[in-house]
C-alpha cells in the first residue's frame, strides 16, 4: 500500500483562496446587508436626480447602509436608467434589490400625484394646476412665488426692485413631477428651481456673462422665444431678432405680442387698445426688455437665448398657413411685403 503524499504548497494555496473567499463573502454581506426593519419613510426623488443623489437620499432616510452598494447593484442589473422620480413610501429592511425595484417600477405612494407642467406655462397656470390636483392652494403658491426667499445662483441676478407681475416667473422649470397631496408650496417651488439648476450647464451661464448678459435677461428672452416660436428650428432665429432690436440705436421697441398677451390675457388678435395698455411688460409701448420672464421656458428656448442665430433680421410675422413658421425680414418694407403674403395665406 502506497502512502499518500501531501502537496502542502497546493493545500496552502487552496486554504488561502478559501480564506479570501470567506472574507469576500463576508464583506459583500456587510456591504449589501439590509438595515434593521423600521416604520416606513417618505423619500422624494426629484426629476433629473443622478444615481448617486438617489443613493444619498436612501442612505439619509436610513434605508441603506452604503451608497456605493446601491449604485453598484442598479448599474450591474441595468436598473439605473429606469429609476423614476416621485415620492415613495419605503420600508427600512426591504433590502437593496427591493428598493431598486420599487424605484425602477415607479411604485410611488398612493397619495402622490404625477403632474406635467408644459413648457410656456405661466406661474398662474402652474398655480391653477397645482390647486386642481390637490397639491396646494393657488393663493398660497403665488404668495410663495412672489415673497418667498430661495437660494440659487440662477436667481442671483433677479433685480430687487423691478415691477414684477410675479417675481419667480420663468424660473419654475417645466417637467413632469410627482408630489404628495398637501405638499407645501415652498417645497414645490424649491424642487422646480433645483430642477432648473440641474438642466443648465455652467458653461451656458459663463457664455451669457461673456456676452454681457445677466441670467435674468437670458431667462426673459427665453420666455419670449418660448411663447413666440412654434417651430423648434426658429427659436434661435427669433432670439437673434430680439437681440438685434435691443442693440439698435436709437432704441427700437421689441413689439412682442406675447408680452402684451401676458398682461391682457390670451387673444388670437390683439386690438390697438391692447397694444397701448399701460404696463412695464408692454414691449409695444416701451423699449428694452420687460421686467422679467413672461412664462416658464423649456430648455431649448433657454438654449436659443444663450446661443442665438447671427443674422440681420429685425422683423418676423407668422405665415398664417397653419405651419407655425414665420417670414423674417431685414427691413420694414420687406416686413410689409411679408405681412401681405401672410394675409393671403390665411384661410
DONUDO-136392 format. One record per atom (N, C-alpha, C, O): residue in three letters; x, y, z. Coordinates in steps of 0.02 Angstrom, whole numbers, plus 50000, padded with zeros to 5 digits. Each point is the difference from the previous one (the first is absolute). Example, Ala and Ser with C-alpha at 12.3 -4.5 7.8 and 13.67 -1.06 7.14 Angstrom:
ALA506604971650390/ALA499555005950000/ALA500455006050000/ALA500524999950033/SER499305005449931/SER500425005950003/SER499615005550037/SER500255005550008/
This chain:
UNK500434994050000/UNK499575006050000/UNK500445006150000/UNK500455000850042/UNK499425003649909/UNK500435006049993/UNK499755005550045/UNK499405001450002/UNK501045001850033/UNK499815005550045/UNK499795006149959/UNK500275001449947/UNK499245002350080/UNK499765006149967/UNK500505005550012/UNK500225001250056/UNK499955002149890/UNK500485005550005/UNK499635006749994/UNK499685001449950/UNK500375002550101/UNK499635006450001/UNK500425005449967/UNK500605000750012/UNK499065003349945/UNK500325005849968/UNK499815006150042/UNK499495003349988/UNK500944998250060/UNK499845005450047/UNK499965006949965/UNK499675004550024/UNK500674996149920/UNK499975006449963/UNK499305001249973/UNK499715005450006/UNK500014989249963/UNK499325000649972/UNK499495000950056/UNK499535003949994/UNK500574992550060/UNK499545000650056/UNK500015007250027/UNK499495002750019/UNK501105000249982/UNK500075006950024/UNK499635004849955/UNK499665004650024/UNK500424994449910/UNK499665004549953/UNK499244999450006/UNK499655005050002/UNK500114988750002/UNK499284998850007/UNK499745003250065/UNK499465003050002/UNK500944996250049/UNK499795002950064/UNK499965007649997/UNK499525003050025/UNK500975000049943/UNK499995007349993/UNK499405002349960/UNK499675004950017/UNK500184991549928/UNK499435001749959/UNK499354999550039/UNK499565004249994/UNK500404990650047/UNK499394999150041/UNK499925005850049/UNK499455002550011/UNK501114999450019/UNK499985005650047/UNK499795006449965/UNK499585003850025/UNK500724997449916/UNK499845006149962/UNK499265000049979/UNK499675005150002/UNK500094989049977/UNK499304999449979/UNK499545001550059/UNK499505003649994/UNK500684993750064/UNK499595001250059/UNK500005007450019/UNK499485002950018/UNK501115000249977/UNK500045007250014/UNK499595004049950/UNK499655004750018/UNK500404993349917/UNK499625003549948/UNK499254999450011/UNK499645004949993/UNK500144989050023/UNK499284999050012/UNK499765003950061/UNK499465002850001/UNK500984997350049/UNK499825003850060/UNK499965007549986/UNK499555003450024/UNK500934999049936/UNK499995007149983/UNK499405001849957/UNK499685005250009/UNK500164990249944/UNK499425001249957/UNK499365000150041/UNK499565004249990/UNK500404991250058/UNK499404999850042/UNK499955006550041/UNK499465002950006/UNK501104999250021/UNK499995006350039/UNK499825005949956/UNK499685004750022/UNK500554995049915/UNK499895005549953/UNK499265000449982/UNK499715005549999/UNK499994988849986/UNK499304999849976/UNK499494998650055/UNK499405000149988/UNK500844998550074/UNK499544997950053/UNK499465005250011/UNK500165005950008/UNK499204992149994/UNK499455004750011/UNK500065003350069/UNK500274997150047/UNK499475009049958/UNK499975003250065/UNK499444996650040/UNK499584996649971/UNK500405004350095/UNK499484996850040/UNK499305002649980/UNK499945005849980/UNK499554990050025/UNK499325002249984/UNK499795005950045/UNK500185000450058/UNK499425004149913/UNK499755005750037/UNK499375002649965/UNK499784997249950/UNK499945008250075/UNK499395002949971/UNK500165002949931/UNK500565002349988/UNK498954997649966/UNK500115002849933/UNK500205007350002/UNK499795003750045/UNK500604998449906/UNK500225007049995/UNK499835002549930/UNK499934996049953/UNK500015010550040/UNK499855003249935/UNK500645002649970/UNK500395003650032/UNK499734994649905/UNK500595002449964/UNK499775003249935/UNK499594997149964/UNK500665008950022/UNK499825003549939/UNK500594999949952/UNK500545002550016/UNK499364994649926/UNK500514999949947/UNK499815005449949/UNK499504999349965/UNK500905005850032/UNK499845005649956/UNK500164998249927/UNK500444995949988/UNK499205007149964/UNK500164998849930/UNK500735001849985/UNK500255005150023/UNK500084990849938/UNK500695001349982/UNK500514997850051/UNK500605001149990/UNK499184995750064/UNK500484997750051/UNK500474994849973/UNK499794995649962/UNK500845004850056/UNK500494994949980/UNK499954994050047/UNK499695000350053/UNK500614994149926/UNK500004994050042/UNK500345001450067/UNK499774997650052/UNK500765006149947/UNK500365001550063/UNK499575004450045/UNK500014999150061/UNK499605005549910/UNK499565004250041/UNK499444995850031/UNK499825001050058/UNK499914994449903/UNK499484995650026/UNK500274995750056/UNK499684999250052/UNK500924998049937/UNK500314995850052/UNK500115003950064/UNK499894997450055/UNK500325008949938/UNK500115004250060/UNK499355001250037/UNK499995000150062/UNK499465000849902/UNK499355001050032/UNK499784993750037/UNK499745000450056/UNK500374993949913/UNK499814993750033/UNK500414998950063/UNK499734997650051/UNK500905004049947/UNK500424999250059/UNK499795004950055/UNK499964998150059/UNK499905008249921/UNK499785005050049/UNK499354998050034/UNK499895001550059/UNK499674995149902/UNK499354997950027/UNK500064993650042/UNK499504997650027/UNK501114999649977/UNK500094994050040/UNK499784993649966/UNK499844995150033/UNK500165004949900/UNK499774994249962/UNK500564995549977/UNK499894994049988/UNK500715008650004/UNK500584996149980/UNK500605001950043/UNK500025005450030/UNK500464990149973/UNK500615001350039/UNK500525003749960/UNK500325004750024/UNK499774993149913/UNK500555002849959/UNK499735002349933/UNK499674996249965/UNK500475010050018/UNK499775002649935/UNK500334996349942/UNK499684998949948/UNK500944999250061/UNK500364996549946/UNK499694993349984/UNK500004997849943/UNK499724998850108/UNK499684993549988/UNK499385000849957/UNK499894996149954/UNK499715009050061/UNK499405001249959/UNK500195001849928/UNK499714997449953/UNK500795006950040/UNK500215002049933/UNK500264994149960/UNK499834999149941/UNK500584996850092/UNK500274994149966/UNK499434995449977/UNK500014997549943/UNK499505001550100/UNK499454995349984/UNK499595002549940/UNK499874996249954/UNK499935010250047/UNK499565002349946/UNK500365000449933/UNK499704999049947/UNK500955002550055/UNK500375000049936/UNK500124992949976/UNK499954998749940/UNK500214996850106/UNK500144993049981/UNK499394996549972/UNK500054995649958/UNK499365006350068/UNK499384996849978/UNK499655003749944/UNK499484997749976/UNK500795007950003/UNK499705003849945/UNK499405004250021/UNK499635002549957/UNK500264998350108/UNK499435003850025/UNK500135007550004/UNK499535003950005/UNK501104998049994/UNK500175007150011/UNK499615004849954/UNK499745005050025/UNK500234993849909/UNK499645004849957/UNK499255000050010/UNK499665004549976/UNK500084990550060/UNK499274999450008/UNK499755002950065/UNK499395000250011/UNK501055002250033/UNK499785002850064/UNK499585006249987/UNK500205004449962/UNK499214996050069/UNK499525005149985/UNK499925005150056/UNK500064998350059/UNK499815007949921/UNK499865005350049/UNK499334998850033/UNK499564996649972/UNK500365006150088/UNK499364999450034/UNK500094999750075/UNK500575000250026/UNK498884999550010/UNK500024999250072/UNK499814992850018/UNK499494997449977/UNK500934999650063/UNK499934992950016/UNK499934999050076/UNK500315003550040/UNK499284991649978/UNK499974997750070/UNK500384993450002/UNK499754994949976/UNK500855005250052/UNK500454994349999/UNK500134997750071/UNK500035004050047/UNK500054989549960/UNK500084997050067/UNK500724997850012/UNK500264996049961/UNK500065006550091/UNK500664997550018/UNK499994992550011/UNK499524997350028/UNK501004999349949/UNK500034992850004/UNK499804996649935/UNK500064993949994/UNK499705010049958/UNK499804997249936/UNK500594996949963/UNK499934994949966/UNK500645008250040/UNK500594997749963/UNK500085003749934/UNK499515002649973/UNK501104997550003/UNK500165003849939/UNK499614997449940/UNK499735004149962/UNK500224989450026/UNK499624997749941/UNK499275002450001/UNK499745002049949/UNK499944997750109/UNK499315002250005/UNK499925007549991/UNK499535002249967/UNK500935001750061/UNK499985007249992/UNK500105002049927/UNK499655004349974/UNK500844992549995/UNK500145001549929/UNK499414998349956/UNK499845003849954/UNK499834990650060/UNK499424998049960/UNK499435005050008/UNK499665001749952/UNK500235000750109/UNK499475004950012/UNK500125006449962/UNK499535002949972/UNK501094999450027/UNK500165006249965/UNK499984999149924/UNK499795004449963/UNK500434989750014/UNK500014998849927/UNK499304999149972/UNK499875001849943/UNK499684995550098/UNK499314998949978/UNK499545005950016/UNK499414999949982/UNK500875005250051/UNK499605005950015/UNK499444998750049/UNK499455002749992/UNK500684993150059/UNK499474998550049/UNK499965005650051/UNK500194999250058/UNK499555006449921/UNK499965005950043/UNK499444999150051/UNK499584995649995/UNK500425008950054/UNK499504999850053/UNK499305000949971/UNK499915003849952/UNK499594992850077/UNK499315000849976/UNK499755007250003/UNK499555001949962/UNK500745002250083/UNK499795006950007/UNK500385004749954/UNK499895006150001/UNK500564991249958/UNK500395004249956/UNK499635001349934/UNK499584996049979/UNK500575009849991/UNK499675002149939/UNK500535001749948/UNK500465004050013/UNK499494993049929/UNK500475001549945/UNK499715005749958/UNK499444999649975/UNK500945005850018/UNK499775006049965/UNK500525002149948/UNK500595000450016/UNK499195000849923/UNK500445002749948/UNK499865007449991/UNK499445002049985/UNK501075002150025/UNK499965007249989/UNK500265001449930/UNK500604999349988/UNK498975002849965/UNK500235001149931/UNK500475006049995/UNK499985004750040/UNK500444995149910/UNK500445005749985/UNK499575005949979/UNK499524999349962/UNK500665006650064/UNK499625006049982/UNK499445001750048/UNK499665005149992/UNK500224990850059/UNK499495001650050/UNK500235005850043/UNK500605000550016/UNK498945003950002/UNK500155005350048/UNK499934997250071/UNK499744994550009/UNK500505009350040/UNK499944997650069/UNK499264999750020/UNK499814995850041/UNK499785008649931/UNK499294999750016/UNK499684993649972/UNK499564997150032/UNK500665000849909/UNK499754993749973/UNK500254994150042/UNK499624995350013/UNK501005005050009/UNK500284994750044/UNK499604999750065/UNK499824994650023/UNK500035011350006/UNK499635000350062/UNK499304996949992/UNK499764996550045/UNK499935004749899/UNK499334997349988/UNK500034992449996/UNK499564996650027/UNK500955000749939/UNK500074992749994/UNK500124996950069/UNK499704994950017/UNK500745008150022/UNK500164997350066/UNK499384999850045/UNK499894995150035/UNK499715010149962/UNK499405000250041/UNK499504994849977/UNK499684996750041/UNK500245002649893/UNK499514995249973/UNK500184992850017/UNK499564995750002/UNK501095003050009/UNK500224993150015/UNK500104998950075/UNK500224994650021/UNK499625010450019/UNK500034999250072/UNK500695000550031/UNK500104997950057/UNK500385004949907/UNK500685000750027/UNK500035005750050/UNK500214999050057/UNK499575006949923/UNK499995005850044/UNK499525005149971/UNK499804999449943/UNK500035005650097/UNK499525005049976/UNK500355004949954/UNK500605001350005/UNK499005001449949/UNK500265004949952/UNK500275006150037/UNK500555002449984/UNK499095000150064/UNK500205006050036/UNK500664999050038/UNK500445004249998/UNK499624990150035/UNK500614998750039/UNK500604999349954/UNK500555002250016/UNK499344994649926/UNK500554999149953/UNK500245006749973/UNK500615001349999/UNK498935003049979/UNK500205006549972/UNK500315004450054/UNK500455003949985/UNK499314995650076/UNK500305003850055/UNK500744998150008/UNK500435004350010/UNK499714989249987/UNK500694997750008/UNK500425001949939/UNK500595001850007/UNK499124997949933/UNK500355002149939/UNK500215007350005/UNK500555001849979/UNK499015002350047/UNK500135007250001/UNK500415002450059/UNK500375004949995/UNK499584991650062/UNK500325002650061/UNK500474995150034/UNK500385002050045/UNK499634991749934/UNK500464995250030/UNK500725001449980/UNK500125002949947/UNK500344995250095/UNK500715001049985/UNK500334993249988/UNK499964995550042/UNK500365003949900/UNK500304993749980/UNK500735001249980/UNK500155005049968/UNK500284990550050/UNK500715000649985/UNK500174996049937/UNK499904994049998/UNK500355009549951/UNK500224996749939/UNK500425005049961/UNK499825005849994/UNK500754991949978/UNK500405004549958/UNK499615002849941/UNK500135005649978/UNK499394990549997/UNK499625002349941/UNK499505005550018/UNK499755003449955/UNK500124997650108/UNK499545005350021/UNK500375006450021/UNK499695005150015/UNK500974994549985/UNK500395005550029/UNK499975006549961/UNK500145005350028/UNK499684994549907/UNK499985006249961/UNK499295002849991/UNK499905004749963/UNK499624992450073/UNK499325002849998/UNK500025006850036/UNK500215000350058/UNK499595005149909/UNK500015006650032/UNK499565000150062/UNK499474996950002/UNK500765006750048/UNK499635000150064/UNK499385004449997/UNK499514998750035/UNK500505006449923/UNK499465004950001/UNK499625000649934/UNK499675005049988/UNK500374989949970/UNK499655000349936/UNK499244999150009/UNK499794996650047/UNK499815006549910/UNK499274999550007/UNK499734993549972/UNK499644999949950/UNK500544994550083/UNK499804993549976/UNK499254998950008/UNK499685002650046/UNK500054993549908/UNK499334997450011/UNK500054994150049/UNK499604999450047/UNK500904996249940/UNK500154994650047/UNK500764999150000/UNK500314999049947/UNK499995001550112/UNK500735000550005/UNK500374993949972/UNK500525000949968/UNK499234993150043/UNK500354994049976/UNK499744997449934/UNK500144994449980/UNK499475009749985/UNK499774998049933/UNK500624998349958/UNK500495003749999/UNK499484990749967/UNK500554997949956/UNK500484995050031/UNK500354996549963/UNK499665003050103/UNK500504996050034/UNK499734993350026/UNK500364996350033/UNK499015002249952/UNK499694993750021/UNK500024995249941/UNK499595000449955/UNK500904995250045/UNK500164996149940/UNK499434995349980/UNK499764996150042/UNK500025004249895/UNK499474995649976/UNK500254992849995/UNK500524998749970/UNK499114996750060/UNK500204993050000/UNK499444995950031/UNK499485002750018/UNK500624990749987/UNK499524995750034/UNK500244999050072/UNK500564997950012/UNK499005003550035/UNK500164999550071/UNK499504995350034/UNK499454998749976/UNK500764998850082/UNK499554996050042/UNK500035003050069/UNK500535000150032/UNK498895002349992/UNK499955003050067/UNK499454996650039/UNK499524997349972/UNK500545002950093/UNK499474997650044/UNK499465005450005/UNK500165006049998/UNK499224992050008/UNK499485004850012/UNK500145003650066/UNK500174996850050/UNK499755009849949/UNK500145003950059/UNK500735002050008/UNK500205002550052/UNK500214996549895/UNK500705002150004/UNK500045007650008/UNK499655003649965/UNK500764999050081/UNK500065007250009/UNK500245003449936/UNK500434997349965/UNK499305008650018/UNK500215003649940/UNK500755001149996/UNK500304999649947/UNK500015001750110/UNK500725001250000/UNK500384993949975/UNK500495000649962/UNK499294993450058/UNK500324993949978/UNK499934999249924/UNK500484998249966/UNK498935003150009/UNK499874999549928/UNK500465004749962/UNK500334998049951/UNK499715008250070/UNK500405005149965/UNK500744998250004/UNK500365000649951/UNK499874997250108/UNK500714998150007/UNK500184994549951/UNK500535000249969/UNK499044994850025/UNK500154994549954/UNK500025002349927/UNK500424997649962/UNK499155007050020/UNK499995002549931/UNK500625004249985/UNK500274999749945/UNK499955004250104/UNK500615003949991/UNK500614995549997/UNK500445001049958/UNK499594994050086/UNK500574995249999/UNK500024996349934/UNK500534998549974/UNK498885000049999/UNK499984996549935/UNK500275004549945/UNK500354997649955/UNK499505008850049/UNK500295004849951/UNK500765000050006/UNK500354999949950/UNK499915000150112/UNK500724999950010/UNK500324993949969/UNK500545000449970/UNK499134993850037/UNK500284993849973/UNK500055000349924/UNK500454996949971/UNK499115006749996/UNK499975000049927/UNK500455005349968/UNK500174999549941/UNK500035005650097/UNK500405005449971/UNK500744998750009/UNK500245000250057/UNK500134998549889/UNK500724999050007/UNK500345006550023/UNK499815005449977/UNK500684994250067/UNK500365006150022/UNK500295003849941/UNK500075006250002/UNK500124990349944/UNK500295003349942/UNK499505004849968/UNK500205005049969/UNK499154993650036/UNK499505004649972/UNK500005006650039/UNK499975005349970/UNK500084994250095/UNK500015006150041/UNK500635004049985/UNK499995006149996/UNK500574990349994/UNK500635003449983/UNK499965003349932/UNK500255005649991/UNK499444991149961/UNK499925002949933/UNK499595006350002/UNK500175005049969/UNK499284994950069/UNK499575005950007/UNK500395005850029/UNK499965005749977/UNK500434992850076/UNK500395005350033/UNK500525003049952/UNK500115006050000/UNK500204989849959/UNK500495002549952/UNK499685004649948/UNK500325004649974/UNK499044994150011/UNK499635004349953/UNK499715006150034/UNK499675004149967/UNK500464996650097/UNK499755005950037/UNK499274999550019/UNK499675005250009/UNK500064988849996/UNK499294999050016/UNK499934996750069/UNK500354995150014/UNK499225007450027/UNK499864996750064/UNK499574993949987/UNK499684999549948/UNK500314996050100/UNK499584994049992/UNK499265001950000/UNK499594996649968/UNK500235008650067/UNK499305002350000/UNK499815002449930/UNK499444998949977/UNK501015004549989/UNK499865002149932/UNK499924993949954/UNK499574999949956/UNK500864995150054/UNK499954993949960/UNK499314996750010/UNK499684998249951/UNK500115001250111/UNK499364996850013/UNK499415004149973/UNK499504997249980/UNK500585009350021/UNK499475004349973/UNK499944999149925/UNK499454999349973/UNK501125000749992/UNK499994998849927/UNK499744993049985/UNK499604999049955/UNK500644996150084/UNK499784993049989/UNK499244999350006/UNK499694996349962/UNK500025007350085/UNK499274999550009/UNK499635002949940/UNK499474997349981/UNK500795008049990/UNK499685002949940/UNK500084995349940/UNK499544999149961/UNK501054997850033/UNK500114995149947/UNK499524994250008/UNK499714997649952/UNK500205000150111/UNK499554994450013/UNK499295001449977/UNK499674995749970/UNK500105010350042/UNK499315001749983/UNK499925001949926/UNK499454999349973/UNK501085003049995/UNK499955002349931/UNK500154994449949/UNK499674999649949/UNK500814996250066/UNK500224994949952/UNK499544994050002/UNK499864997250054/UNK499905000749889/UNK499594994049995/UNK500394994249968/UNK499834994250008/UNK500695007649955/UNK500424995049966/UNK500685000050034/UNK500325005350004/UNK499924989050022/UNK500634999950037/UNK500595003349965/UNK500405003450031/UNK499654995549904/UNK500585002749963/UNK500015007649999/UNK500525003049988/UNK498905000250026/UNK499985007349997/UNK500165003350067/UNK500065006150004/UNK500034990050049/UNK500135003050065/UNK500635004450000/UNK499955005850020/UNK500634991749957/UNK500595004450000/UNK499945005949952/UNK500315005250012/UNK499304994149935/UNK499905005649953/UNK499605005650034/UNK500195005849995/UNK499274992350040/UNK499605005050035/UNK500405003250056/UNK499955006150011/UNK500464989950024/UNK500445002950051/UNK500475005149969/UNK500125005350029/UNK500144993249911/UNK500435004749965/UNK499655006549982/UNK500295005450005/UNK499074994249975/UNK499615006049985/UNK499945004350063/UNK500095006149996/UNK499774990850061/UNK499945003750062/UNK500645003750017/UNK499995005950017/UNK500584990649978/UNK500645003250016/UNK500185005449950/UNK500285005150019/UNK499554993849917/UNK500135005249951/UNK499625006450016/UNK500275005549995/UNK499114993850026/UNK499605005950017/UNK500275003350063/UNK500025006150005/UNK500194990050044/UNK500275002850061/UNK500645004049987/UNK500145004950034/UNK500244992949917/UNK500645003449984/UNK499925006149955/UNK500475003949992/UNK498944996949979/UNK499885005549954/UNK500025006750035/UNK499755000750056/UNK500545004349912/UNK500015006950024/UNK499785004749945/UNK500294999849945/UNK499205004550066/UNK499655000950064/UNK499594993950020/UNK499914995449960/UNK499855004650101/UNK499664994250028/UNK499424997849956/UNK499615004249976/UNK500334989350014/UNK499484997149958/UNK499564995550044/UNK500264995250030/UNK499095006149975/UNK499584995750042/UNK499984992949973/UNK500034998949940/UNK499934996350106/UNK500004993049980/UNK499354998049964/UNK500014996049954/UNK499435006950067/UNK499354998649970/UNK499854992549996/UNK499834997249948/UNK500234999750111/UNK499854992850007/UNK499284999250023/UNK499825002150056/UNK499764994949903/UNK499304999150017/UNK499914996350066/UNK499565001650040/UNK500864993449972/UNK499924995950059/UNK500075004050065/UNK499714998150051/UNK500685007449948/UNK500065004050061/UNK499365003750015/UNK499825001050058/UNK499815001149890/UNK499355003250010/UNK499494994950023/UNK499595001450044/UNK500444992649927/UNK499534994750021/UNK500124998150073/UNK499534997950034/UNK501075002849989/UNK500154998650070/UNK499615004650046/UNK499844998250057/UNK500015007849918/UNK499645004950040/UNK499254999649990/UNK499625000150049/UNK500164999449889/UNK499285000449985/UNK499674993249994/UNK499394999649996/UNK501014995050004/UNK499724993349992/UNK500084997649929/UNK500165003849954/UNK499754989750037/UNK500104996949934/UNK499465002149951/UNK499414999150012/UNK500815003849932/UNK499555001949946/UNK500334998249934/UNK500605000649992/UNK499004997149961/UNK500284998649933/UNK500195006449964/UNK500505000249964/UNK499105005050046/UNK500145006449968/UNK499995005550052/UNK499515000850036/UNK501045002849969/UNK500065005650047/UNK499705006349968/UNK500105001349940/UNK499545002750099/UNK499715006249976/UNK500505005750009/UNK500514999350035/UNK499335006549935/UNK500435005850009/UNK499995002250074/UNK500505002650025/UNK498934996450008/UNK499955001750071/UNK500474995550041/UNK500325002350047/UNK499714991449934/UNK500464995350035/UNK500725002349993/UNK500384999850048/UNK499805002449893/UNK500705002049987/UNK500205006350038/UNK500595001650006/UNK498905002150020/UNK500155006150037/UNK499914999150075/UNK500045004850038/UNK499834989049984/UNK499894998850071/UNK500605002350041/UNK500574998349984/UNK499325005650070/UNK500565002650040/UNK500294994650045/UNK499724998650054/UNK500814998449925/UNK500324994650040/UNK500744999849983/UNK500185000949942/UNK500244997950108/UNK500724999349986/UNK500154994049956/UNK500554999449973/UNK498964995950020/UNK500104994249958/UNK499805001349927/UNK500114995749957/UNK499605010050029/UNK499775001549932/UNK500595002349957/UNK500215005850005/UNK500054989849954/UNK500595001649959/UNK499825003949937/UNK500445001449959/UNK498925000250032/UNK499815004749947/UNK500045007150025/UNK500185004649964/UNK499654996350100/UNK499995006750029/UNK500675002150031/UNK500125005950011/UNK500314989250003/UNK500645001450033/UNK500574996649962/UNK499904995049966/UNK500695007950040/UNK500594997049969/UNK500364995550051/UNK499865000550060/UNK500594995449916/UNK500384995650044/UNK499604993850019/UNK499454998849977/UNK500854997350067/UNK499684993950023/UNK499465001650051/UNK500045005150034/UNK499464990649973/UNK499535000750055/UNK500364998550066/UNK500574997849999/UNK499105003650058/UNK500344999050065/UNK500264993050011/UNK500494999150036/UNK499194995949934/UNK500204993150010/UNK499664995449952/UNK499645002349956/UNK500454991250052/UNK499694995249955/UNK499245000550000/UNK499695002450049/UNK500014995449896/UNK499275000149994/UNK499714992950001/UNK499404999149992/UNK501024996050019/UNK499804993050004/UNK500604996050024/UNK500555002750007/UNK499354990950005/UNK500544995650020/UNK500254996249939/UNK499674995349977/UNK500915006649996/UNK500244997049937/UNK500304993150009/UNK500244998350054/UNK499744997749893/UNK500334993649998/UNK500735000749984/UNK500245005549985/UNK500124989050018/UNK500735000249992/UNK500215002549931/UNK500495003749995/UNK499154994449952/UNK500205002149932/UNK499925007549990/UNK500395003049963/UNK499114999950068/UNK499925007349994/UNK500555003650040/UNK500245005249979/UNK499964991950078/UNK500565002950038/UNK500644999449959/UNK500405004749997/UNK499694989549971/UNK500594999149957/UNK500025005449945/UNK500525002849985/UNK498904998549985/UNK499965004949946/UNK500185007050026/UNK500325003949964/UNK499474997750097/UNK500165006550028/UNK500755000850015/UNK500275005549996/UNK500054988950021/UNK500725000150013/UNK500404999949934/UNK500515003449994/UNK499244992849957/UNK500354999149937/UNK499545002049942/UNK499774995749962/UNK500095010850030/UNK499555002249946/UNK500344999549932/UNK500614999849995/UNK498985000049953/UNK500285000149932/UNK500265007049985/UNK499735005050023/UNK500814995249939/UNK500285006449978/UNK499735001649931/UNK500144996449952/UNK499475009050043/UNK499705001949936/UNK499835007550002/UNK500165003450049/UNK499524999049899/UNK499825007149995/UNK499255001250001/UNK499775005249975/UNK499854990150052/UNK499285000850002/UNK499795004450059/UNK500294999750054/UNK499205004549933/UNK499715004250053/UNK499254999050006/UNK499685002650046/UNK500044993549908/UNK499274999249998/UNK499834992749986/UNK500374996449967/UNK499055001550058/UNK499724993649981/UNK499255000250007/UNK499735003750041/UNK499934992249919/UNK499274999550003/UNK499814992849985/UNK500304996849957/UNK499195000750078/UNK499774993149988/UNK499744999449929/UNK499655004449974/UNK500514990049994/UNK499804999049930/UNK499244999549992/UNK499745001749947/UNK499924996050104/UNK499284999749997/UNK499724994049963/UNK499404999549988/UNK501034995849994/UNK499784994149962/UNK499924993950045/UNK499894994449975/UNK500165006650090/UNK499924994450046/UNK500644996150015/UNK499994995450040/UNK500555006549927/UNK500644996450010/UNK500355002050065/UNK500424996350025/UNK499405009650002/UNK500355002650059/UNK500645003649983/UNK500325002850044/UNK499874997349892/UNK500625003349979/UNK499895007549992/UNK499445002449998/UNK501125001249997/UNK499985007249993/UNK500385002349937/UNK500454996549976/UNK499355009349998/UNK500405003549951/UNK500465004750039/UNK499785003350047/UNK500854997149933/UNK500485004550033/UNK500235005349950/UNK500064998749940/UNK500075007350085/UNK500195005649956/UNK500535004450032/UNK500035000650062/UNK500385002449896/UNK500515004650024/UNK499745007150005/UNK500205003750045/UNK499364998249909/UNK499755006849998/UNK499245000250011/UNK499664994949993/UNK500105011050024/UNK499285000850011/UNK499614999049935/UNK499454997250000/UNK500845004949945/UNK499674999049935/UNK499914992549985/UNK499474997949977/UNK501064998350036/UNK499954992749990/UNK499484997050047/UNK499634995449982/UNK500345007350078/UNK499524997650050/UNK499285001249977/UNK499574995750008/UNK500315010149962/UNK499335001549975/UNK499814995149944/UNK499434997749997/UNK501055000749960/UNK499874995149948/UNK499834993150030/UNK499564996549977/UNK500815001850076/UNK499884993550033/UNK499314999950033/UNK499674994850001/UNK500125010950026/UNK499345000350029/UNK499464998949948/UNK499504996750014/UNK500605006049926/UNK499524998949946/UNK499984992649981/UNK499464997249989/UNK501124999750008/UNK500024992849983/UNK499654995950054/UNK499654995149986/UNK500465006950077/UNK499694996450056/UNK499245000749997/UNK499644995250013/UNK500125010949971/UNK499295001149995/UNK499694995849944/UNK499454997450007/UNK500915002149938/UNK499754996149943/UNK499994992550015/UNK499614996349970/UNK500805001550077/UNK500054992950016/UNK499464997850050/UNK499854994050006/UNK499855010950030/UNK499524998250051/UNK499354997549968/UNK499785002949950/UNK499924991950077/UNK499384997349972/UNK499415004850009/UNK499454998549979/
